[in-house]
Amino acid sequence: MADFDRDLRRILRDHGCEYRRPADGSHEWWYSPITNRGFAVPLHIKSRHTANAVLKQAGIEKKF
């Protein structure tokens, strides 16, 4: 099963998103300048659907 953790975080950084702080449990809190909002990112992402949902929250159209 594929892990999308590293690739997702690279894409987020490439689009100007910033890591802000740890969030509840197994998540991190990130900020997107595209949407001007914060969003939670799971620490371990095993599903492309979850990775795509995070990208959508960040305002990024790239898909896995």
PDB file of N, H, CA, C and O in Angstrom:
ATOM      1  N   MET A   1       0.843  -1.177   0.000  1.00  0.00           N
ATOM      2  CA  MET A   1       0.000   0.000   0.000  1.00  0.00           C
ATOM      3  C   MET A   1       0.893   1.246   0.000  1.00  0.00           C
ATOM      4  O   MET A   1       1.899   1.303   0.707  1.00  0.00           O
ATOM      5  N   ALA A   2       0.515   2.223  -0.790  1.00  0.00           N
ATOM      6  H   ALA A   2      -0.302   2.178  -1.364  1.00  0.00           H
ATOM      7  CA  ALA A   2       1.322   3.427  -0.944  1.00  0.00           C
ATOM      8  C   ALA A   2       1.146   4.370   0.244  1.00  0.00           C
ATOM      9  O   ALA A   2       0.081   4.439   0.859  1.00  0.00           O
ATOM     10  N   ASP A   3       2.214   5.086   0.542  1.00  0.00           N
ATOM     11  H   ASP A   3       3.078   5.030   0.042  1.00  0.00           H
ATOM     12  CA  ASP A   3       2.159   6.154   1.541  1.00  0.00           C
ATOM     13  C   ASP A   3       2.242   7.481   0.791  1.00  0.00           C
ATOM     14  O   ASP A   3       3.119   7.671  -0.052  1.00  0.00           O
ATOM     15  N   PHE A   4       1.353   8.372   1.093  1.00  0.00           N
ATOM     16  H   PHE A   4       0.641   8.218   1.778  1.00  0.00           H
ATOM     17  CA  PHE A   4       1.293   9.654   0.400  1.00  0.00           C
ATOM     18  C   PHE A   4       1.845  10.794   1.245  1.00  0.00           C
ATOM     19  O   PHE A   4       1.796  11.950   0.825  1.00  0.00           O
ATOM     20  N   ASP A   5       2.372  10.488   2.435  1.00  0.00           N
ATOM     21  H   ASP A   5       2.412   9.549   2.777  1.00  0.00           H
ATOM     22  CA  ASP A   5       2.818  11.506   3.389  1.00  0.00           C
ATOM     23  C   ASP A   5       3.828  12.479   2.785  1.00  0.00           C
ATOM     24  O   ASP A   5       3.583  13.684   2.732  1.00  0.00           O
ATOM     25  N   ARG A   6       4.943  11.959   2.340  1.00  0.00           N
ATOM     26  H   ARG A   6       5.142  10.980   2.383  1.00  0.00           H
ATOM     27  CA  ARG A   6       6.048  12.799   1.869  1.00  0.00           C
ATOM     28  C   ARG A   6       5.650  13.588   0.619  1.00  0.00           C
ATOM     29  O   ARG A   6       5.915  14.787   0.526  1.00  0.00           O
ATOM     30  N   ASP A   7       5.012  12.907  -0.342  1.00  0.00           N
ATOM     31  H   ASP A   7       4.797  11.934  -0.266  1.00  0.00           H
ATOM     32  CA  ASP A   7       4.620  13.583  -1.580  1.00  0.00           C
ATOM     33  C   ASP A   7       3.599  14.690  -1.316  1.00  0.00           C
ATOM     34  O   ASP A   7       3.684  15.770  -1.900  1.00  0.00           O
ATOM     35  N   LEU A   8       2.647  14.421  -0.446  1.00  0.00           N
ATOM     36  H   LEU A   8       2.578  13.544   0.028  1.00  0.00           H
ATOM     37  CA  LEU A   8       1.623  15.422  -0.136  1.00  0.00           C
ATOM     38  C   LEU A   8       2.254  16.652   0.505  1.00  0.00           C
ATOM     39  O   LEU A   8       1.945  17.778   0.115  1.00  0.00           O
ATOM     40  N   ARG A   9       3.117  16.457   1.465  1.00  0.00           N
ATOM     41  H   ARG A   9       3.368  15.542   1.782  1.00  0.00           H
ATOM     42  CA  ARG A   9       3.746  17.597   2.140  1.00  0.00           C
ATOM     43  C   ARG A   9       4.633  18.398   1.180  1.00  0.00           C
ATOM     44  O   ARG A   9       4.712  19.622   1.287  1.00  0.00           O
ATOM     45  N   ARG A  10       5.292  17.722   0.254  1.00  0.00           N
ATOM     46  H   ARG A  10       5.228  16.728   0.167  1.00  0.00           H
ATOM     47  CA  ARG A  10       6.106  18.417  -0.750  1.00  0.00           C
ATOM     48  C   ARG A  10       5.221  19.289  -1.641  1.00  0.00           C
ATOM     49  O   ARG A  10       5.560  20.437  -1.928  1.00  0.00           O
ATOM     50  N   ILE A  11       4.087  18.738  -2.078  1.00  0.00           N
ATOM     51  H   ILE A  11       3.811  17.805  -1.845  1.00  0.00           H
ATOM     52  CA  ILE A  11       3.159  19.500  -2.918  1.00  0.00           C
ATOM     53  C   ILE A  11       2.615  20.704  -2.153  1.00  0.00           C
ATOM     54  O   ILE A  11       2.521  21.800  -2.704  1.00  0.00           O
ATOM     55  N   LEU A  12       2.260  20.503  -0.892  1.00  0.00           N
ATOM     56  H   LEU A  12       2.337  19.612  -0.444  1.00  0.00           H
ATOM     57  CA  LEU A  12       1.756  21.614  -0.083  1.00  0.00           C
ATOM     58  C   LEU A  12       2.795  22.727   0.010  1.00  0.00           C
ATOM     59  O   LEU A  12       2.469  23.898  -0.184  1.00  0.00           O
ATOM     60  N   ARG A  13       4.047  22.367   0.307  1.00  0.00           N
ATOM     61  H   ARG A  13       4.311  21.416   0.465  1.00  0.00           H
ATOM     62  CA  ARG A  13       5.110  23.382   0.421  1.00  0.00           C
ATOM     63  C   ARG A  13       5.358  24.075  -0.918  1.00  0.00           C
ATOM     64  O   ARG A  13       5.568  25.288  -0.964  1.00  0.00           O
ATOM     65  N   ASP A  14       5.334  23.299  -2.012  1.00  0.00           N
ATOM     66  H   ASP A  14       5.164  22.314  -1.975  1.00  0.00           H
ATOM     67  CA  ASP A  14       5.561  23.877  -3.344  1.00  0.00           C
ATOM     68  C   ASP A  14       4.498  24.912  -3.710  1.00  0.00           C
ATOM     69  O   ASP A  14       4.758  25.813  -4.507  1.00  0.00           O
ATOM     70  N   HIS A  15       3.313  24.785  -3.137  1.00  0.00           N
ATOM     71  H   HIS A  15       3.102  24.053  -2.490  1.00  0.00           H
ATOM     72  CA  HIS A  15       2.227  25.724  -3.408  1.00  0.00           C
ATOM     73  C   HIS A  15       2.128  26.816  -2.334  1.00  0.00           C
ATOM     74  O   HIS A  15       1.144  27.554  -2.290  1.00  0.00           O
ATOM     75  N   GLY A  16       3.126  26.917  -1.487  1.00  0.00           N
ATOM     76  H   GLY A  16       3.926  26.318  -1.524  1.00  0.00           H
ATOM     77  CA  GLY A  16       3.188  27.997  -0.510  1.00  0.00           C
ATOM     78  C   GLY A  16       2.521  27.719   0.821  1.00  0.00           C
ATOM     79  O   GLY A  16       2.466  28.601   1.678  1.00  0.00           O
ATOM     80  N   CYS A  17       2.011  26.511   1.014  1.00  0.00           N
ATOM     81  H   CYS A  17       2.056  25.794   0.317  1.00  0.00           H
ATOM     82  CA  CYS A  17       1.380  26.180   2.290  1.00  0.00           C
ATOM     83  C   CYS A  17       2.447  26.058   3.371  1.00  0.00           C
ATOM     84  O   CYS A  17       3.582  25.670   3.093  1.00  0.00           O
ATOM     85  N   GLU A  18       2.078  26.389   4.597  1.00  0.00           N
ATOM     86  H   GLU A  18       1.156  26.704   4.823  1.00  0.00           H
ATOM     87  CA  GLU A  18       3.022  26.394   5.715  1.00  0.00           C
ATOM     88  C   GLU A  18       2.537  25.505   6.845  1.00  0.00           C
ATOM     89  O   GLU A  18       1.361  25.513   7.207  1.00  0.00           O
ATOM     90  N   TYR A  19       3.473  24.735   7.397  1.00  0.00           N
ATOM     91  H   TYR A  19       4.429  24.728   7.103  1.00  0.00           H
ATOM     92  CA  TYR A  19       3.185  23.970   8.610  1.00  0.00           C
ATOM     93  C   TYR A  19       3.073  24.959   9.755  1.00  0.00           C
ATOM     94  O   TYR A  19       3.931  25.830   9.903  1.00  0.00           O
ATOM     95  N   ARG A  20       2.022  24.839  10.575  1.00  0.00           N
ATOM     96  H   ARG A  20       1.325  24.132  10.455  1.00  0.00           H
ATOM     97  CA  ARG A  20       1.832  25.765  11.685  1.00  0.00           C
ATOM     98  C   ARG A  20       2.132  25.133  13.038  1.00  0.00           C
ATOM     99  O   ARG A  20       2.912  25.677  13.819  1.00  0.00           O
ATOM    100  N   ARG A  21       1.510  23.974  13.321  1.00  0.00           N
ATOM    101  H   ARG A  21       0.876  23.532  12.686  1.00  0.00           H
ATOM    102  CA  ARG A  21       1.678  23.377  14.649  1.00  0.00           C
ATOM    103  C   ARG A  21       1.086  21.975  14.652  1.00  0.00           C
ATOM    104  O   ARG A  21       0.343  21.607  13.742  1.00  0.00           O
ATOM    105  N   PRO A  22       1.416  21.194  15.677  1.00  0.00           N
ATOM    106  CA  PRO A  22       0.725  19.904  15.832  1.00  0.00           C
ATOM    107  C   PRO A  22      -0.749  20.161  16.158  1.00  0.00           C
ATOM    108  O   PRO A  22      -1.083  21.143  16.821  1.00  0.00           O
ATOM    109  N   ALA A  23      -1.608  19.287  15.695  1.00  0.00           N
ATOM    110  H   ALA A  23      -1.337  18.490  15.157  1.00  0.00           H
ATOM    111  CA  ALA A  23      -3.040  19.389  16.000  1.00  0.00           C
ATOM    112  C   ALA A  23      -3.427  18.201  16.875  1.00  0.00           C
ATOM    113  O   ALA A  23      -2.558  17.517  17.415  1.00  0.00           O
ATOM    114  N   ASP A  24      -4.699  17.959  17.012  1.00  0.00           N
ATOM    115  H   ASP A  24      -5.405  18.515  16.573  1.00  0.00           H
ATOM    116  CA  ASP A  24      -5.173  16.870  17.866  1.00  0.00           C
ATOM    117  C   ASP A  24      -4.647  15.515  17.410  1.00  0.00           C
ATOM    118  O   ASP A  24      -4.742  15.167  16.233  1.00  0.00           O
ATOM    119  N   GLY A  25      -4.101  14.767  18.333  1.00  0.00           N
ATOM    120  H   GLY A  25      -4.024  15.050  19.289  1.00  0.00           H
ATOM    121  CA  GLY A  25      -3.715  13.381  18.076  1.00  0.00           C
ATOM    122  C   GLY A  25      -2.741  13.206  16.939  1.00  0.00           C
ATOM    123  O   GLY A  25      -1.587  13.625  17.029  1.00  0.00           O
ATOM    124  N   SER A  26      -3.198  12.591  15.872  1.00  0.00           N
ATOM    125  H   SER A  26      -4.136  12.250  15.798  1.00  0.00           H
ATOM    126  CA  SER A  26      -2.320  12.209  14.772  1.00  0.00           C
ATOM    127  C   SER A  26      -2.463  13.150  13.575  1.00  0.00           C
ATOM    128  O   SER A  26      -2.446  12.696  12.431  1.00  0.00           O
ATOM    129  N   HIS A  27      -2.604  14.444  13.822  1.00  0.00           N
ATOM    130  H   HIS A  27      -2.618  14.813  14.752  1.00  0.00           H
ATOM    131  CA  HIS A  27      -2.750  15.418  12.752  1.00  0.00           C
ATOM    132  C   HIS A  27      -1.798  16.597  12.958  1.00  0.00           C
ATOM    133  O   HIS A  27      -1.290  16.829  14.056  1.00  0.00           O
ATOM    134  N   GLU A  28      -1.571  17.336  11.863  1.00  0.00           N
ATOM    135  H   GLU A  28      -1.983  17.147  10.971  1.00  0.00           H
ATOM    136  CA  GLU A  28      -0.814  18.582  11.890  1.00  0.00           C
ATOM    137  C   GLU A  28      -1.726  19.691  11.375  1.00  0.00           C
ATOM    138  O   GLU A  28      -2.650  19.436  10.603  1.00  0.00           O
ATOM    139  N   TRP A  29      -1.463  20.919  11.807  1.00  0.00           N
ATOM    140  H   TRP A  29      -0.712  21.126  12.434  1.00  0.00           H
ATOM    141  CA  TRP A  29      -2.241  22.055  11.336  1.00  0.00           C
ATOM    142  C   TRP A  29      -1.396  22.833  10.338  1.00  0.00           C
ATOM    143  O   TRP A  29      -0.278  23.238  10.652  1.00  0.00           O
ATOM    144  N   TRP A  30      -1.927  23.044   9.132  1.00  0.00           N
ATOM    145  H   TRP A  30      -2.835  22.714   8.876  1.00  0.00           H
ATOM    146  CA  TRP A  30      -1.256  23.760   8.056  1.00  0.00           C
ATOM    147  C   TRP A  30      -2.082  24.976   7.658  1.00  0.00           C
ATOM    148  O   TRP A  30      -3.278  25.043   7.940  1.00  0.00           O
ATOM    149  N   TYR A  31      -1.431  25.946   6.994  1.00  0.00           N
ATOM    150  H   TYR A  31      -0.459  25.892   6.765  1.00  0.00           H
ATOM    151  CA  TYR A  31      -2.095  27.147   6.495  1.00  0.00           C
ATOM    152  C   TYR A  31      -1.886  27.234   4.989  1.00  0.00           C
ATOM    153  O   TYR A  31      -0.782  27.004   4.496  1.00  0.00           O
ATOM    154  N   SER A  32      -2.954  27.569   4.255  1.00  0.00           N
ATOM    155  H   SER A  32      -3.851  27.756   4.655  1.00  0.00           H
ATOM    156  CA  SER A  32      -2.884  27.735   2.805  1.00  0.00           C
ATOM    157  C   SER A  32      -3.089  29.200   2.436  1.00  0.00           C
ATOM    158  O   SER A  32      -4.124  29.777   2.769  1.00  0.00           O
ATOM    159  N   PRO A  33      -2.111  29.817   1.747  1.00  0.00           N
ATOM    160  CA  PRO A  33      -2.303  31.193   1.289  1.00  0.00           C
ATOM    161  C   PRO A  33      -3.296  31.269   0.123  1.00  0.00           C
ATOM    162  O   PRO A  33      -3.813  32.345  -0.179  1.00  0.00           O
ATOM    163  N   ILE A  34      -3.559  30.151  -0.519  1.00  0.00           N
ATOM    164  H   ILE A  34      -3.139  29.277  -0.273  1.00  0.00           H
ATOM    165  CA  ILE A  34      -4.502  30.115  -1.638  1.00  0.00           C
ATOM    166  C   ILE A  34      -5.923  30.340  -1.129  1.00  0.00           C
ATOM    167  O   ILE A  34      -6.674  31.131  -1.700  1.00  0.00           O
ATOM    168  N   THR A  35      -6.288  29.644  -0.058  1.00  0.00           N
ATOM    169  H   THR A  35      -5.678  29.001   0.405  1.00  0.00           H
ATOM    170  CA  THR A  35      -7.638  29.760   0.503  1.00  0.00           C
ATOM    171  C   THR A  35      -7.682  30.703   1.702  1.00  0.00           C
ATOM    172  O   THR A  35      -8.758  31.074   2.172  1.00  0.00           O
ATOM    173  N   ASN A  36      -6.505  31.087   2.192  1.00  0.00           N
ATOM    174  H   ASN A  36      -5.631  30.785   1.810  1.00  0.00           H
ATOM    175  CA  ASN A  36      -6.376  31.933   3.385  1.00  0.00           C
ATOM    176  C   ASN A  36      -7.016  31.271   4.608  1.00  0.00           C
ATOM    177  O   ASN A  36      -7.633  31.938   5.438  1.00  0.00           O
ATOM    178  N   ARG A  37      -6.857  29.946   4.702  1.00  0.00           N
ATOM    179  H   ARG A  37      -6.356  29.404   4.027  1.00  0.00           H
ATOM    180  CA  ARG A  37      -7.437  29.173   5.806  1.00  0.00           C
ATOM    181  C   ARG A  37      -6.454  28.116   6.289  1.00  0.00           C
ATOM    182  O   ARG A  37      -5.525  27.720   5.585  1.00  0.00           O
ATOM    183  N   GLY A  38      -6.695  27.680   7.512  1.00  0.00           N
ATOM    184  H   GLY A  38      -7.450  28.001   8.084  1.00  0.00           H
ATOM    185  CA  GLY A  38      -5.944  26.566   8.059  1.00  0.00           C
ATOM    186  C   GLY A  38      -6.687  25.267   7.821  1.00  0.00           C
ATOM    187  O   GLY A  38      -7.903  25.262   7.630  1.00  0.00           O
ATOM    188  N   PHE A  39      -5.945  24.153   7.834  1.00  0.00           N
ATOM    189  H   PHE A  39      -4.957  24.157   7.990  1.00  0.00           H
ATOM    190  CA  PHE A  39      -6.556  22.845   7.624  1.00  0.00           C
ATOM    191  C   PHE A  39      -5.701  21.781   8.294  1.00  0.00           C
ATOM    192  O   PHE A  39      -4.495  21.952   8.473  1.00  0.00           O
ATOM    193  N   ALA A  40      -6.346  20.685   8.658  1.00  0.00           N
ATOM    194  H   ALA A  40      -7.326  20.546   8.512  1.00  0.00           H
ATOM    195  CA  ALA A  40      -5.664  19.579   9.330  1.00  0.00           C
ATOM    196  C   ALA A  40      -5.153  18.576   8.303  1.00  0.00           C
ATOM    197  O   ALA A  40      -5.820  18.274   7.313  1.00  0.00           O
ATOM    198  N   VAL A  41      -3.946  18.065   8.568  1.00  0.00           N
ATOM    199  H   VAL A  41      -3.404  18.310   9.372  1.00  0.00           H
ATOM    200  CA  VAL A  41      -3.341  17.039   7.717  1.00  0.00           C
ATOM    201  C   VAL A  41      -2.983  15.849   8.599  1.00  0.00           C
ATOM    202  O   VAL A  41      -2.243  16.008   9.569  1.00  0.00           O
ATOM    203  N   PRO A  42      -3.496  14.653   8.281  1.00  0.00           N
ATOM    204  CA  PRO A  42      -3.129  13.467   9.062  1.00  0.00           C
ATOM    205  C   PRO A  42      -1.631  13.187   8.947  1.00  0.00           C
ATOM    206  O   PRO A  42      -1.027  13.455   7.909  1.00  0.00           O
ATOM    207  N   LEU A  43      -1.037  12.653  10.001  1.00  0.00           N
ATOM    208  H   LEU A  43      -1.528  12.435  10.845  1.00  0.00           H
ATOM    209  CA  LEU A  43       0.389  12.326   9.963  1.00  0.00           C
ATOM    210  C   LEU A  43       0.681  11.179   9.005  1.00  0.00           C
ATOM    211  O   LEU A  43       1.703  11.191   8.319  1.00  0.00           O
ATOM    212  N   HIS A  44      -0.195  10.198   8.952  1.00  0.00           N
ATOM    213  H   HIS A  44      -1.026  10.188   9.509  1.00  0.00           H
ATOM    214  CA  HIS A  44      -0.001   9.029   8.091  1.00  0.00           C
ATOM    215  C   HIS A  44      -1.169   8.933   7.129  1.00  0.00           C
ATOM    216  O   HIS A  44      -2.314   8.730   7.534  1.00  0.00           O
ATOM    217  N   ILE A  45      -0.862   9.082   5.844  1.00  0.00           N
ATOM    218  H   ILE A  45       0.068   9.246   5.515  1.00  0.00           H
ATOM    219  CA  ILE A  45      -1.903   9.075   4.816  1.00  0.00           C
ATOM    220  C   ILE A  45      -1.697   7.847   3.941  1.00  0.00           C
ATOM    221  O   ILE A  45      -0.717   7.763   3.200  1.00  0.00           O
ATOM    222  N   LYS A  46      -2.611   6.905   4.025  1.00  0.00           N
ATOM    223  H   LYS A  46      -3.407   6.973   4.627  1.00  0.00           H
ATOM    224  CA  LYS A  46      -2.518   5.655   3.267  1.00  0.00           C
ATOM    225  C   LYS A  46      -3.417   5.655   2.033  1.00  0.00           C
ATOM    226  O   LYS A  46      -3.237   4.821   1.146  1.00  0.00           O
ATOM    227  N   SER A  47      -4.379   6.570   1.960  1.00  0.00           N
ATOM    228  H   SER A  47      -4.525   7.247   2.681  1.00  0.00           H
ATOM    229  CA  SER A  47      -5.368   6.573   0.888  1.00  0.00           C
ATOM    230  C   SER A  47      -5.187   7.782  -0.020  1.00  0.00           C
ATOM    231  O   SER A  47      -4.992   8.899   0.460  1.00  0.00           O
ATOM    232  N   ARG A  48      -5.249   7.564  -1.314  1.00  0.00           N
ATOM    233  H   ARG A  48      -5.407   6.657  -1.704  1.00  0.00           H
ATOM    234  CA  ARG A  48      -5.165   8.690  -2.251  1.00  0.00           C
ATOM    235  C   ARG A  48      -6.376   9.599  -2.109  1.00  0.00           C
ATOM    236  O   ARG A  48      -6.298  10.795  -2.389  1.00  0.00           O
ATOM    237  N   HIS A  49      -7.496   9.032  -1.675  1.00  0.00           N
ATOM    238  H   HIS A  49      -7.560   8.060  -1.448  1.00  0.00           H
ATOM    239  CA  HIS A  49      -8.700   9.832  -1.479  1.00  0.00           C
ATOM    240  C   HIS A  49      -8.500  10.841  -0.342  1.00  0.00           C
ATOM    241  O   HIS A  49      -8.935  11.989  -0.438  1.00  0.00           O
ATOM    242  N   THR A  50      -7.847  10.407   0.720  1.00  0.00           N
ATOM    243  H   THR A  50      -7.493   9.475   0.798  1.00  0.00           H
ATOM    244  CA  THR A  50      -7.543  11.317   1.826  1.00  0.00           C
ATOM    245  C   THR A  50      -6.566  12.391   1.368  1.00  0.00           C
ATOM    246  O   THR A  50      -6.736  13.565   1.695  1.00  0.00           O
ATOM    247  N   ALA A  51      -5.541  11.997   0.613  1.00  0.00           N
ATOM    248  H   ALA A  51      -5.402  11.043   0.347  1.00  0.00           H
ATOM    249  CA  ALA A  51      -4.561  12.956   0.105  1.00  0.00           C
ATOM    250  C   ALA A  51      -5.235  13.989  -0.794  1.00  0.00           C
ATOM    251  O   ALA A  51      -4.943  15.181  -0.699  1.00  0.00           O
ATOM    252  N   ASN A  52      -6.128  13.539  -1.661  1.00  0.00           N
ATOM    253  H   ASN A  52      -6.365  12.570  -1.738  1.00  0.00           H
ATOM    254  CA  ASN A  52      -6.838  14.465  -2.543  1.00  0.00           C
ATOM    255  C   ASN A  52      -7.754  15.399  -1.764  1.00  0.00           C
ATOM    256  O   ASN A  52      -7.909  16.562  -2.137  1.00  0.00           O
ATOM    257  N   ALA A  53      -8.363  14.910  -0.688  1.00  0.00           N
ATOM    258  H   ALA A  53      -8.238  13.965  -0.385  1.00  0.00           H
ATOM    259  CA  ALA A  53      -9.224  15.750   0.143  1.00  0.00           C
ATOM    260  C   ALA A  53      -8.410  16.859   0.815  1.00  0.00           C
ATOM    261  O   ALA A  53      -8.876  17.992   0.932  1.00  0.00           O
ATOM    262  N   VAL A  54      -7.205  16.532   1.250  1.00  0.00           N
ATOM    263  H   VAL A  54      -6.826  15.611   1.155  1.00  0.00           H
ATOM    264  CA  VAL A  54      -6.330  17.544   1.857  1.00  0.00           C
ATOM    265  C   VAL A  54      -5.959  18.598   0.815  1.00  0.00           C
ATOM    266  O   VAL A  54      -5.986  19.793   1.106  1.00  0.00           O
ATOM    267  N   LEU A  55      -5.613  18.161  -0.398  1.00  0.00           N
ATOM    268  H   LEU A  55      -5.591  17.189  -0.634  1.00  0.00           H
ATOM    269  CA  LEU A  55      -5.275  19.110  -1.457  1.00  0.00           C
ATOM    270  C   LEU A  55      -6.458  20.025  -1.767  1.00  0.00           C
ATOM    271  O   LEU A  55      -6.278  21.221  -1.995  1.00  0.00           O
ATOM    272  N   LYS A  56      -7.650  19.471  -1.776  1.00  0.00           N
ATOM    273  H   LYS A  56      -7.797  18.499  -1.592  1.00  0.00           H
ATOM    274  CA  LYS A  56      -8.851  20.267  -2.039  1.00  0.00           C
ATOM    275  C   LYS A  56      -9.045  21.325  -0.956  1.00  0.00           C
ATOM    276  O   LYS A  56      -9.389  22.467  -1.258  1.00  0.00           O
ATOM    277  N   GLN A  57      -8.824  20.948   0.311  1.00  0.00           N
ATOM    278  H   GLN A  57      -8.545  20.020   0.557  1.00  0.00           H
ATOM    279  CA  GLN A  57      -8.942  21.915   1.406  1.00  0.00           C
ATOM    280  C   GLN A  57      -7.916  23.032   1.266  1.00  0.00           C
ATOM    281  O   GLN A  57      -8.168  24.170   1.662  1.00  0.00           O
ATOM    282  N   ALA A  58      -6.751  22.700   0.698  1.00  0.00           N
ATOM    283  H   ALA A  58      -6.546  21.775   0.376  1.00  0.00           H
ATOM    284  CA  ALA A  58      -5.690  23.688   0.527  1.00  0.00           C
ATOM    285  C   ALA A  58      -5.896  24.540  -0.725  1.00  0.00           C
ATOM    286  O   ALA A  58      -5.171  25.513  -0.933  1.00  0.00           O
ATOM    287  N   GLY A  59      -6.880  24.185  -1.565  1.00  0.00           N
ATOM    288  H   GLY A  59      -7.468  23.394  -1.396  1.00  0.00           H
ATOM    289  CA  GLY A  59      -7.134  24.940  -2.786  1.00  0.00           C
ATOM    290  C   GLY A  59      -6.230  24.546  -3.932  1.00  0.00           C
ATOM    291  O   GLY A  59      -6.027  25.331  -4.859  1.00  0.00           O
ATOM    292  N   ILE A  60      -5.682  23.339  -3.886  1.00  0.00           N
ATOM    293  H   ILE A  60      -5.847  22.702  -3.134  1.00  0.00           H
ATOM    294  CA  ILE A  60      -4.760  22.840  -4.904  1.00  0.00           C
ATOM    295  C   ILE A  60      -5.489  21.810  -5.756  1.00  0.00           C
ATOM    296  O   ILE A  60      -6.138  20.909  -5.225  1.00  0.00           O
ATOM    297  N   GLU A  61      -5.384  21.940  -7.082  1.00  0.00           N
ATOM    298  H   GLU A  61      -4.857  22.672  -7.513  1.00  0.00           H
ATOM    299  CA  GLU A  61      -6.131  21.065  -7.978  1.00  0.00           C
ATOM    300  C   GLU A  61      -5.416  19.768  -8.328  1.00  0.00           C
ATOM    301  O   GLU A  61      -6.043  18.861  -8.876  1.00  0.00           O
ATOM    302  N   LYS A  62      -4.138  19.650  -8.035  1.00  0.00           N
ATOM    303  H   LYS A  62      -3.629  20.387  -7.590  1.00  0.00           H
ATOM    304  CA  LYS A  62      -3.401  18.426  -8.361  1.00  0.00           C
ATOM    305  C   LYS A  62      -4.043  17.228  -7.677  1.00  0.00           C
ATOM    306  O   LYS A  62      -4.503  17.330  -6.540  1.00  0.00           O
ATOM    307  N   LYS A  63      -4.075  16.101  -8.365  1.00  0.00           N
ATOM    308  H   LYS A  63      -3.702  16.018  -9.289  1.00  0.00           H
ATOM    309  CA  LYS A  63      -4.686  14.884  -7.824  1.00  0.00           C
ATOM    310  C   LYS A  63      -3.673  13.746  -7.810  1.00  0.00           C
ATOM    311  O   LYS A  63      -2.761  13.699  -8.635  1.00  0.00           O
ATOM    312  N   PHE A  64      -3.846  12.838  -6.867  1.00  0.00           N
ATOM    313  H   PHE A  64      -4.587  12.877  -6.196  1.00  0.00           H
ATOM    314  CA  PHE A  64      -3.030  11.624  -6.815  1.00  0.00           C
ATOM    315  C   PHE A  64      -3.708  10.537  -7.610  1.00  0.00           C
ATOM    316  O   PHE A  64      -3.190   9.424  -7.701  1.00  0.00           O
TER     317      PHE A  64
END
